Amino acid sequence: MKPTQSKSSNKKNDAPAVQANSPAWYNSKLVLSLISVFAVLLTYLIWNNFFRVERSQAANNLPTQQAVKTAQVTTTSISTLPIAIADREELRKKLVSQLEEVDHTLCSYREASKYPLSSRPIDEHPDQIYPNQAITEQHPMRKRDGKTDATIQISSSQSRVYLAANESVSFSVQAKDANQQSLPIFVTRAFSTGLNFNSDRPSSQLPLAFADNGRDGDAQANDGIASALLHPANTSLAGFHGTIRTEIEYTVNGQTGRLFFDVIYSPELPATWAGKIRDGIENGQLVFYLPIEVRQAGRYIVNARLDDAKGQAFALLNFNDLLPQGRTEIRLSAAGNLLRDKEANFPMSLRDIDGYLLKENVDPDRSLISRIEAAAHKTKNYSLKGFSDAEPDTEERRRHLKEFSKDVELAKAALIAFDPEQARRAFPQSACSLKRQASTMGSTAK
């Protein structure tokens, strides 16, 4: 029996076999190319969607190994897709870069928060090391018409910016030529006035006498520096609260120049220091208690500088809390791990203490406490072994570390899903983590 021939085999529209040089062959090649491109895009989109979807509830609660499995399921075919070697390498670089970025975030936060805000290394606040040093400035002579003369350099100085009741401030001005040689300067007019930003009525003008006579704020007579002293409590500005501007006019080489000084004055004392400072060790920290008589209850901000036994600036201590009216104490503390990390030398000295009562939604926003200048207290001799090396364990810090750690685990999981062999190798780390690791190893070696 002869085999039955298909009726369709002789139809004119039967598809012929594809020849190597036929248009259909080119179409097949184009399709394959498009599939490869699509695979690369799909890989990136899968990774991008996996890592950037805002930490779903399920992923948040998975431990590291489960997170890795989740990533592998999500990116099932990443390692088997027909991706060109160059494209795979580019994708790996992006995954590694993402891991290093989130690792840096975690590490930098851990480093920044390892000491409490109330106890910071002084080198983080260079402008706060010596708060009672004079503020100096040098600039070309500013003339009355608004122009400047660069051949005459004016050096000006003021002893402080903030003035509590009964405190005073000294101003000085000096002229030099282009070779830094002193030029005669004559202050022809000077006055101080309180600036009223919310009133059209200006406060009274207080004449101020500048002289180079070695008195009234002038350090040395006939040294070419003219100085004056402003003590608001003894003047018509005694009750003024706010910015006091001192304006002077002077002449150098027959030319007239102008200069301004601003200070912020607080005429009331919301609190006064009321006794001897004491120190001790509490919960592994070095603590100070500063007796104070509070006249106005509210939030007080107090800063103090801590020096080591060699007189080197060591830490900035801060108090920020509510105080009730009456006699109480302000507690300042130096973190135990800061003392140990920086190898503090005892006895240490507490100096240059300043503070104020914070006032919200008003201008000025503070009432100043009289400052304690220079050394105020010297500690006992303590051994560093008596202080804790533990880092702060606050709810806020734990929460942030947990969230940043999740980002790192997810980035690791994405990298393993792309390259399973990565699970057997050390993960890439940020420069911050490498530095912290080296520091920890160095401390352990000691």
C-alpha positions as CSV (number, residue, x, y, z in Angstrom):
1,M,0.0,0.0,0.0
2,K,1.5,3.3,-1.1
3,P,1.8,6.0,1.5
4,T,-0.8,8.6,1.4
5,Q,0.6,12.0,0.2
6,S,-0.5,15.1,2.1
7,K,-2.8,17.2,0.1
8,S,-1.1,20.3,1.3
9,S,2.4,19.3,0.2
10,N,1.7,20.7,-3.3
11,K,0.2,23.9,-2.3
12,K,1.9,27.0,-3.6
13,N,2.0,28.7,-0.2
14,D,3.9,25.9,1.5
15,A,6.9,27.5,3.5
16,P,10.2,26.5,1.8
17,A,13.3,25.6,3.9
18,V,15.2,28.6,5.1
19,Q,18.3,29.2,3.2
20,A,21.4,30.7,4.7
21,N,21.2,33.8,2.5
22,S,17.5,34.2,2.4
23,P,15.6,37.2,4.0
24,A,14.1,34.8,6.6
25,W,17.5,33.8,7.8
26,Y,18.3,37.5,8.4
27,N,15.0,37.9,10.3
28,S,15.9,35.0,12.5
29,K,19.3,36.5,13.3
30,L,17.7,39.8,14.1
31,V,15.2,38.1,16.5
32,L,18.1,36.3,18.3
33,S,19.9,39.6,18.7
34,L,16.8,41.3,20.0
35,I,16.4,38.4,22.5
36,S,19.9,38.9,23.8
37,V,19.4,42.7,24.2
38,F,16.1,41.9,25.9
39,A,17.8,39.5,28.2
40,V,20.3,42.1,29.3
41,L,17.6,44.7,30.0
42,L,15.5,42.1,31.8
43,T,18.5,41.2,34.0
44,Y,19.0,44.9,34.9
45,L,15.3,45.4,35.5
46,I,15.0,42.3,37.7
47,W,18.0,43.5,39.8
48,N,16.8,47.0,39.9
49,N,13.3,46.0,41.0
50,F,14.6,43.6,43.6
51,F,16.9,46.0,45.3
52,R,15.0,49.3,44.9
53,V,11.5,48.2,45.9
54,E,11.1,49.8,49.3
55,R,11.9,47.0,51.8
56,S,8.7,44.9,51.7
57,Q,7.4,43.7,55.0
58,A,8.4,40.1,54.2
59,A,12.0,41.0,53.2
60,N,12.4,43.1,56.3
61,N,11.8,40.2,58.6
62,L,14.0,37.7,56.8
63,P,17.4,36.7,58.2
64,T,20.4,36.8,55.9
65,Q,20.2,33.3,54.5
66,Q,16.5,33.5,53.8
67,A,17.0,36.9,52.1
68,V,19.6,35.3,49.9
69,K,17.2,32.5,48.9
70,T,14.5,35.1,48.2
71,A,16.9,37.0,45.9
72,Q,17.8,33.8,44.2
73,V,14.2,32.9,43.5
74,T,13.5,36.5,42.4
75,T,16.4,36.3,40.0
76,T,16.2,32.7,39.1
77,S,17.7,32.9,35.6
78,I,20.1,35.8,36.1
79,S,23.2,33.6,35.9
80,T,21.9,31.6,33.0
81,L,20.7,34.4,30.7
82,P,22.6,34.8,27.4
83,I,24.4,38.0,28.5
84,A,27.6,39.1,26.9
85,I,30.7,38.9,29.2
86,A,31.1,42.7,29.0
87,D,27.5,43.2,30.0
88,R,27.8,40.8,32.9
89,E,30.9,42.5,34.1
90,E,29.1,45.9,34.0
91,L,26.2,44.5,36.0
92,R,28.5,43.0,38.6
93,K,30.2,46.4,39.0
94,K,26.9,48.0,39.6
95,L,26.0,45.4,42.2
96,V,29.4,45.8,43.9
97,S,29.0,49.6,43.8
98,Q,25.6,49.4,45.4
99,L,26.9,47.1,48.2
100,E,29.8,49.5,48.9
101,E,27.4,52.5,49.0
102,V,25.1,51.0,51.6
103,D,28.0,49.6,53.5
104,H,29.5,53.1,53.7
105,T,26.1,54.5,54.9
106,L,26.0,51.9,57.7
107,C,29.7,52.4,58.7
108,S,29.6,56.2,58.6
109,Y,26.5,56.3,60.7
110,R,28.0,53.9,63.2
111,E,31.2,56.0,63.4
112,A,29.3,59.3,63.7
113,S,27.1,58.0,66.5
114,K,29.6,56.0,68.5
115,Y,29.9,59.0,70.9
116,P,26.7,60.8,72.2
117,L,25.9,64.3,71.1
118,S,26.6,65.5,74.6
119,S,30.2,64.4,74.4
120,R,32.1,65.0,71.2
121,P,35.7,65.1,70.2
122,I,36.8,68.7,70.2
123,D,38.3,68.5,66.7
124,E,34.8,68.2,65.3
125,H,34.2,71.7,66.5
126,P,37.3,73.8,65.8
127,D,35.4,77.0,66.2
128,Q,34.4,76.1,69.7
129,I,37.9,75.2,71.1
130,Y,38.6,78.7,72.4
131,P,35.3,80.6,72.4
132,N,36.7,83.7,74.3
133,Q,39.4,84.5,71.8
134,A,39.0,87.9,70.1
135,I,37.4,87.9,66.6
136,T,39.8,89.5,64.1
137,E,39.4,90.6,60.5
138,Q,41.6,92.3,57.9
139,H,40.3,93.9,54.8
140,P,41.1,96.9,52.4
141,M,40.0,100.3,53.7
142,R,36.3,100.8,53.0
143,K,35.6,104.5,52.3
144,R,32.4,106.5,52.8
145,D,31.5,106.4,49.1
146,G,31.4,102.6,49.1
147,K,34.7,102.2,47.3
148,T,37.8,100.5,48.8
149,D,41.5,101.4,48.9
150,A,43.7,98.2,48.7
151,T,46.9,100.2,49.5
152,I,45.5,100.6,53.1
153,Q,44.7,97.5,55.1
154,I,42.5,97.8,58.1
155,S,42.7,95.2,61.0
156,S,39.8,95.2,63.4
157,S,39.1,93.1,66.5
158,Q,36.3,92.6,69.0
159,S,36.7,90.5,72.2
160,R,33.4,88.7,71.9
161,V,30.1,88.6,70.0
162,Y,27.6,87.6,72.8
163,L,27.3,89.7,75.9
164,A,25.5,88.7,79.1
165,A,24.4,91.3,81.7
166,N,27.3,93.0,83.3
167,E,29.8,91.8,80.6
168,S,31.8,94.2,78.4
169,V,33.3,94.0,75.0
170,S,36.4,95.8,73.6
171,F,36.9,97.0,70.0
172,S,40.1,97.9,68.3
173,V,41.2,99.1,64.9
174,Q,44.6,99.5,63.2
175,A,45.8,100.6,59.7
176,K,48.8,99.2,57.8
177,D,50.3,99.9,54.3
178,A,51.0,97.3,51.6
179,N,54.2,96.3,53.4
180,Q,52.3,95.7,56.7
181,Q,53.8,98.8,58.3
182,S,51.6,100.7,60.8
183,L,49.9,103.9,59.6
184,P,48.5,106.6,61.9
185,I,44.7,106.2,62.3
186,F,42.4,108.7,63.9
187,V,38.8,107.7,65.0
188,T,36.8,110.9,64.3
189,R,33.4,109.6,65.3
190,A,32.1,106.5,67.1
191,F,28.7,105.5,68.6
192,S,26.7,102.4,69.6
193,T,23.0,101.9,69.0
194,G,20.5,99.1,69.5
195,L,19.1,97.8,66.3
196,N,15.3,97.5,66.3
197,F,14.2,95.3,63.4
198,N,10.6,95.3,64.3
199,S,10.2,99.0,65.1
200,D,10.6,102.2,63.1
201,R,11.8,104.1,66.1
202,P,15.6,103.8,66.5
203,S,17.2,103.4,69.9
204,S,19.4,106.2,71.3
205,Q,22.9,106.6,70.1
206,L,25.7,106.1,72.7
207,P,29.0,108.0,72.0
208,L,32.0,105.8,72.3
209,A,35.6,107.0,72.8
210,F,38.4,105.3,70.8
211,A,41.9,106.0,72.0
212,D,45.5,104.7,71.9
213,N,46.3,105.5,75.6
214,G,46.6,102.1,77.2
215,R,43.4,102.5,79.2
216,D,39.7,101.7,78.8
217,G,40.1,98.6,76.7
218,D,43.3,99.7,75.0
219,A,46.1,97.1,75.6
220,Q,49.1,99.3,75.0
221,A,49.6,103.0,74.6
222,N,51.0,104.5,71.4
223,D,51.2,101.2,69.5
224,G,49.1,102.4,66.6
225,I,46.0,100.5,67.7
226,A,42.9,102.6,68.7
227,S,40.5,100.8,71.1
228,A,37.3,101.4,73.0
229,L,35.3,99.5,75.7
230,L,31.5,99.0,75.6
231,H,29.8,98.1,78.9
232,P,26.1,98.3,78.1
233,A,24.9,97.8,81.8
234,N,26.5,101.2,82.7
235,T,24.9,103.1,79.8
236,S,21.5,104.0,78.3
237,L,21.6,100.6,76.6
238,A,21.3,98.7,79.9
239,G,17.8,97.5,79.2
240,F,18.2,96.8,75.5
241,H,17.9,93.2,74.4
242,G,19.3,92.4,71.0
243,T,22.0,93.4,68.5
244,I,24.0,96.5,69.4
245,R,25.9,98.0,66.5
246,T,28.9,100.2,66.9
247,E,29.8,102.4,64.0
248,I,33.1,104.3,63.7
249,E,34.5,106.7,61.2
250,Y,38.2,107.2,60.9
251,T,40.9,108.8,58.8
252,V,44.1,107.4,57.4
253,N,46.4,109.4,55.1
254,G,43.6,112.0,54.7
255,Q,41.0,109.5,53.6
256,T,37.8,108.7,55.6
257,G,36.8,105.2,56.2
258,R,33.9,103.4,58.0
259,L,33.7,100.3,60.1
260,F,31.0,98.4,62.0
261,F,31.0,96.0,65.0
262,D,27.9,94.0,66.1
263,V,27.3,92.3,69.5
264,I,24.3,90.6,70.9
265,Y,23.4,91.8,74.3
266,S,21.2,90.1,77.0
267,P,20.3,92.4,79.9
268,E,18.7,89.8,82.1
269,L,20.3,86.9,83.9
270,P,18.0,83.9,83.7
271,A,20.3,81.9,86.0
272,T,23.5,82.3,87.9
273,W,26.3,79.8,88.9
274,A,25.9,78.9,92.5
275,G,28.8,76.8,93.9
276,K,31.7,74.5,93.5
277,I,31.8,72.0,90.6
278,R,32.3,68.3,91.4
279,D,33.2,65.2,89.3
280,G,32.9,61.5,89.5
281,I,32.4,58.2,87.5
282,E,28.9,57.1,86.8
283,N,27.9,54.2,84.5
284,G,31.4,54.2,83.1
285,Q,31.3,57.9,82.2
286,L,33.2,60.9,83.6
287,V,30.5,63.3,85.0
288,F,30.5,66.8,86.2
289,Y,27.8,68.5,88.4
290,L,27.6,72.3,88.1
291,P,25.4,74.0,90.8
292,I,23.1,76.7,89.4
293,E,20.4,79.0,90.6
294,V,17.6,79.1,88.0
295,R,15.5,82.3,88.0
296,Q,13.5,81.5,84.9
297,A,12.5,77.9,84.2
298,G,12.9,76.6,80.7
299,R,15.3,74.8,78.3
300,Y,19.0,75.6,79.0
301,I,21.9,75.0,76.6
302,V,25.3,74.8,78.3
303,N,28.7,74.1,76.6
304,A,32.0,73.4,78.3
305,R,35.5,72.4,77.1
306,L,37.5,69.5,78.5
307,D,41.3,69.6,78.3
308,D,43.7,66.8,79.1
309,A,46.5,66.9,81.7
310,K,48.8,68.4,79.0
311,G,46.5,71.3,78.4
312,Q,45.4,69.9,75.0
313,A,41.8,70.5,74.0
314,F,40.1,67.1,74.2
315,A,36.2,67.3,74.1
316,L,33.2,69.5,73.9
317,L,30.6,68.7,76.5
318,N,27.0,69.8,76.1
319,F,23.9,70.0,78.2
320,N,20.4,70.5,76.6
321,D,17.5,70.0,78.9
322,L,14.7,71.6,80.8
323,L,15.5,73.1,84.2
324,P,12.9,74.0,86.9
325,Q,13.1,77.3,88.9
326,G,15.2,77.2,92.0
327,R,18.6,75.7,92.9
328,T,19.6,72.6,90.9
329,E,22.6,71.1,89.1
330,I,23.6,70.9,85.4
331,R,25.1,67.5,84.6
332,L,27.8,67.3,81.9
333,S,29.4,63.9,80.9
334,A,32.4,62.7,78.9
335,A,31.7,59.3,77.3
336,G,33.8,56.5,78.6
337,N,34.6,55.1,75.1
338,L,35.7,58.6,74.0
339,L,38.1,58.8,77.0
340,R,39.5,55.4,76.2
341,D,39.6,55.7,72.4
342,K,41.5,59.0,72.7
343,E,43.6,57.8,75.6
344,A,42.8,60.7,77.9
345,N,45.4,61.9,80.4
346,F,44.3,62.7,83.9
347,P,43.8,65.0,85.7
348,M,41.6,66.8,83.2
349,S,40.3,70.4,83.3
350,L,36.9,71.8,82.6
351,R,37.1,75.3,81.2
352,D,35.3,78.1,79.3
353,I,31.7,77.3,80.3
354,D,28.9,79.3,78.6
355,G,25.2,78.9,78.3
356,Y,21.8,80.4,77.8
357,L,18.1,80.0,78.3
358,L,16.6,79.2,74.9
359,K,13.5,81.2,73.9
360,E,11.4,80.0,71.0
361,N,9.7,82.1,68.4
362,V,11.2,85.4,69.5
363,D,14.2,87.5,68.6
364,P,16.7,87.4,70.2
365,D,16.2,83.7,70.8
366,R,18.2,83.5,74.1
367,S,19.0,85.0,77.4
368,L,22.7,84.5,78.3
369,I,24.2,83.2,81.5
370,S,27.4,84.8,82.6
371,R,30.3,82.8,81.2
372,I,33.0,81.1,83.3
373,E,36.3,81.9,81.5
374,A,39.5,79.8,81.7
375,A,39.9,76.7,83.9
376,A,36.9,76.2,86.2
377,H,37.6,72.7,87.6
378,K,40.3,70.0,87.7
379,T,39.3,66.4,88.0
380,K,40.7,63.7,90.2
381,N,43.3,61.2,88.9
382,Y,41.3,58.4,87.3
383,S,42.5,55.2,85.6
384,L,41.1,54.6,82.1
385,K,40.2,51.1,83.1
386,G,37.4,52.6,85.2
387,F,35.6,53.8,82.2
388,S,33.3,51.9,79.8
389,D,34.3,51.3,76.2
390,A,30.7,50.6,75.2
391,E,29.1,52.6,72.4
392,P,25.7,54.3,73.0
393,D,22.7,51.9,73.1
394,T,19.8,54.2,72.4
395,E,16.5,53.2,70.7
396,E,17.2,55.7,67.9
397,R,20.7,54.3,67.2
398,R,19.5,50.7,67.3
399,R,16.7,51.5,64.9
400,H,19.0,53.2,62.4
401,L,21.7,50.5,62.6
402,K,19.0,47.9,62.0
403,E,17.6,49.6,58.9
404,F,21.0,50.3,57.4
405,S,22.1,46.7,58.1
406,K,19.0,45.4,56.2
407,D,20.2,47.4,53.2
408,V,23.6,45.8,53.3
409,E,22.1,42.3,53.6
410,L,19.8,42.9,50.6
411,A,22.8,44.1,48.6
412,K,24.8,41.0,49.5
413,A,21.9,38.8,48.6
414,A,21.6,40.4,45.2
415,L,25.3,39.9,44.5
416,I,25.1,36.2,45.5
417,A,22.0,35.7,43.3
418,F,24.0,37.1,40.4
419,D,27.2,35.2,41.3
420,P,26.6,32.3,43.6
421,E,30.4,31.9,44.0
422,Q,30.4,35.2,45.9
423,A,29.0,33.4,49.0
424,R,32.4,31.6,49.3
425,R,34.4,34.9,49.1
426,A,34.8,38.0,51.2
427,F,32.3,40.7,50.3
428,P,33.5,44.0,49.0
429,Q,33.7,46.7,51.7
430,S,33.6,50.5,51.7
431,A,36.7,52.5,52.6
432,C,35.0,53.4,55.9
433,S,34.6,49.8,56.9
434,L,38.2,48.9,56.0
435,K,39.4,51.9,58.1
436,R,37.2,50.9,61.0
437,Q,38.4,47.3,60.7
438,A,42.0,48.4,60.8
439,S,41.4,50.7,63.7
440,T,39.7,47.8,65.7
441,M,42.6,45.5,64.9
442,G,45.1,48.1,66.0
443,S,43.2,48.6,69.3
444,T,43.1,44.9,69.9
445,A,46.8,44.6,69.3
446,K,47.5,47.1,72.0
